[in-house]
Amino acid sequence: MLKGKTILIGITAGIAAYKICELIRMYKREGANVRVMVTPNALHLVTVLTLESLSQNEVFVDNFEIKEYKPEHISLCDEADIMVIAPATANTISKIANGICDNLLTTTVCAFNKPVIIAPAMNTNMWKNQFVQENVAKLEKSGYHIINPESGFLACGTTGEGRLCALEKIYDKTIDILNKNKILDGKKIVISAGGTIEKIDPVRYISNFSSGKMGTALADAAYAMGADVTLVSTFDINKPYNVVKVESAVDMEKAITPFNNNVDCIIMAAAVADYRVKNYAEQKMKKTSDDEIEIQLVKNPDILKGLASSANTTKIVGFCAESENLLENAKVKIKNKGCDFLIANDISRKDIGFSSDENEVYILDNKLNIEHLDKSSKSEIAYKILEKIFE
Ligand code: C5P
């Protein structure tokens, strides 16, 4: 999602500085070029060696070493698409808000005319300080993207507002701002993810190994591409788009069916159980003296097939996970399901598919045209699938 983008991270001397190591990894995983600069005080909290190893780039601390015949702060401004200051201390926030340029980081922000995300983190009283609040408001009014700190246990031993927001918030905001190429603007998309849970009794269930990663990657990519996204997921997950939590196949069908013919596309990435328990036991089942017991199963609705048979205006996309004869089975399946596209992947391979962060798939359309997507991250695959569907 971040291929070809350069993110300039500015780390100031908040104790949360160590968390930014993980943020660098999150950006790198999505293909971003990450440049890091730290204030001299932040170097007490994180080391240049760690940051250089993670960003795979030189880390900047001091002012005004001339690089390529331009002062550093200007060449970094030219190169970066976005600047992310996290954690941002009261000191740095107040300096930026007042145009003070007394280190490389503050000088760079002053010269930076592209989007800037600021994620403050500090002691509760500092965060509530009138001047800090005025400076934050001033920055927000001028177009800086402020991600407010959260409440929680702080390094100073107190509990209150001031803790650096979840890294996912900074990450999602970055993706959101950088993906100006919103080719799905105005499109409504519903995506299912995860393995359904078919209860046996109040404490037991039948499910499968689906991690929900592919469906979630599709939802993230669709959102980043500008779509109005609803993710119908068997996992509780906090996202900047609409998430509907479901459990069983029957729940999932109920949640998804009303969208048919009211949205542009429904993608069934969930691993829906083909069968559910016939007689759900209201009370926990007791162990008996029998060595064998039987649990009867009944067929679940085939959600994908049902959607495809009644879709007029909605594109219906299914997934096909096979452990043998992938393409032959996929060709039969797309005809049987009647959907517009089928994404086929080979689950016998350990390096892709279930639980993995990577995938390699074939996209079949209803005329049996086949496109192969080479092995890459699930988010990259998600982008390509969406591009293909809305081509
Ligand atoms: O029939 P099979 O399970 O192989 O088909 C997989 C596709 O069908 C996936 O897109 C899955 O989400 C969908 N499916 C469904 N309802 C079921 C079983 C699978 O929508 N009961």
Boltz pocket constraint, residues with backbone or C-beta under 6 A from the ligand:
constraints:
  - pocket:
      binder: B
      contacts: [[A, 249], [A, 268], [A, 269], [A, 270], [A, 271], [A, 272], [A, 273], [A, 274], [A, 300], [A, 301], [A, 302], [A, 303], [A, 304], [A, 305], [A, 317], [A, 318], [A, 319], [A, 320], [A, 321]]
      max_distance: 6.0
